[in-house]
Amino acid sequence: MSDPVEPIEKSLFDAPPMGAQERMVEAILFASAEPVSVAELTARLPHGCDPAEALARLRKRYEGRGVHLVRVGDSWAMRTAPDLGHLMRKETVEQRKLSRAAIETLAIVAYHQPVTRAEIEEIRGVSVSRGTIDQLIELDWIRFGRRRMTPGRPVTFVVTEHFLDHFGLESARDLPGIKELRSAGLLDNRPPPGAARAGEDDEDEATGGQSELFED
């Protein structure tokens, strides 16, 4: 008499059901103070999981809710729905105003990245002080990019995911155009940055104006 066939046990390496994967991804995102990339999720989830699929399902599930799943560069995060943002405001808010030089430098990096310091100075028409660059790096709004394969191999600058997250952008491609900036009152008909100030240095603008678009 032949032995009874033993039931096939589920492999320890089988991925959990998609519903369980969604719950795990949801828990990780809620507990994280910073956006989480798909690569990070893959490393933390059980073998065989598909975090990209779980994210797509979660994003659809949270549509119309008080909390949205949003993409920030190559990462993902849970964020309050835009129309409910006023409920999250503190009664006392400390604001740090950027100098005009910092605002212009940040805008140039955002719209022309990757861009070198020399290119920033060429566009602005004035020199860029080291303090201006250091301030934007300290705020985690710009970072060093790849070096250019040109003589001297100058370093380039690009905006960070923190910058995108701060302004609610998925990528730099979502930055508003000139017409949108003008209609929002964030851009006037002044001459291009530096056109009437050639030769000035950033240090003369340390206490300059601000822009709503780049207000911290």
N, C-alpha and C positions, 0 to 999 in steps of 0.2 A: 504494500500500500504506500503510495507516494505521500511525502510530507505536504501539509497544507501550505499554500502560498502565503508568505508573509506580506502584510500590507506595506506599501511603499511609504516611508516616512517623508515628510516635507523637508527639503534640504535646508540646512541652517543658513545657506547663502542666498535663499530666495528673498527677493525684495518684499517688504510688507505691502499690503494693498494701497492703492493710490489715496484712499481716504485717510489712511494712517500717515502716509507721507505728507499730505496736506497739513495735518495737525502738527507734525514735527516741524515743518518749514514755518508754519504760523507761529509756533512757540519760540523758535529761534529769532524770528524777526521782531516779535514783541519784546523779547528780552534784550535785544541789541540796541545800544545807543547810537550806533553808526550803521549806515547801509551795509548790507551783506551781499557779496558776490555769489554767483552760481557755483564758482569753484570752491568757495568756502563752504557752501551748503553741501556740495558733493562730498567734501572731506569729512563733514560731521554726521551725515546721514548713513544709515546702514548700506552695505554693499548692494548694488543693483538698483538703487533708487533713482528716480528721474526728477530732480528738483525743478528743471525748466518746465516740465508738464504740471507739476504741483503749483508752481508760481502762476502759470497761465490760468489754472482753475481757481486759485485763490483770488486773483485779480478780478475775475468775472464775478465771483461770489460777493466781493466787497463793493461792487458797483452800487452806487446809490446809498451806501451806508455812511455812518458818521466818520468812519476811518477808511482810508483807501490804501491799496497796495500800489506804490508808485515806483517807477524805474528811475534810478539816479546814475547816469553814466552806464557802467557795466554792472551796477549793483541794484539791490532792491530794498525798500524800507516801507514801514507802516507810517502813514502821515494823516493828520486830521484833514477832513474834507475842507477845501478852500472856503466854502461859504460858512463854515463854522469856526474859522480861525479867530474871530473876534472873541469867542468864548474862552480862548486859551491865553489871552493877553493878561499880563500882570499889571497891577495898578501903578507900579513904579518901574519904569523902563530906563535903563541907562544907555544912551546912544553915543557912539564915538563917530565923529565926523571925519571923513577922509579929506585930505587937502585936494585942491583942484588937480595938482600934479598926479596924485595917486589915482584919482578918478579917471583921468585921461589915460594913464598908463594901464590901468585895469581894463578899460574899454578897448584899448589897442590890442592887448593880449587876447581878450575874449574874441574879438572879431578877426584877428589876423594870425592866430596861433597856428603852428609854432612860430614864434617871432624872437629875434635876437635883440639885445639891448641897443645895438647900433640901429636896427630897423625901427625900434620904438622912438629913438631920438630923431631919426630922419622924418618919421611921420609927424611927431610933435613939433619939430623945428627947434627944440631946445635940449640941453643935456638932461639926463635922468640921474638923479642922485642915488647913491647906494642905499640911503635911508628909505627912499620911496619903495624900492624893490624889496628891501628887508621887511618893511611894514606889511606889504601884501603877502609875502611868504609867511610871516608870523601869523597873519589872520587865516592862513591856509586857504587863500583864494587863488593863488598862483603857485606853481612849482616849477622846478627845473625840468626841461624836456631833453630830447636827444641833442647831441652836438651836431652842428652843421659840418658836412664834409667839404669845407672850404678852408682857405688859408687861415691858420690860427684856431680852427675848429671851435668857433664861438658857441656857447651854450644857448639854448633856446628856452623860452618860457611858454607854459600852457596853463589854462585854468584847471582847478581841481574839482573833484566830485563834491567837495564841501561847498564850493562856489555854486555849482549846479543845484545842489540841494537847497541852499539858502534862497535862491531865486526861483525854485520850483521848476527847474528845467531838466529834461531827460538828457539832453546833449547840447553842445554849443550851437548846433544847427537850429535850435529852438529860440535863439536870441531874437528879439524883435528887430524888424527892419527900420530903416530911416523914417519911412512914412509913419510907422506905428509909434516911434519915439516922438516925432513931432506932434502927432495927434494927441498923445498923452501928456504933452507939455514938458517932455523931458529933453527936448532938443530944440534950440532956437536957430536963428539964421546967422549966428555969429560966424566969423571966419574960422577955418579949420584950426585945431589946436596948434599954437605956436606961430601961426602966420603973422601975427602982429607983435610977437614977443620974441623974435629970434635973438638968441644970445643970452636970454635970461636963464637962470638956473633954478632947479626945483626948490632950493633952499629959500628962495624969495616967496614961495607959495605955501610954506608950511602951515599957515593958518588960513588958507584959501577957502573957497566955497565948497558946496556939496551938491550931489545929485540924488534924487529919490531912488533912481535905479541902482546906485551903488552906495546906499546908506546902510551902515551896520547898526 
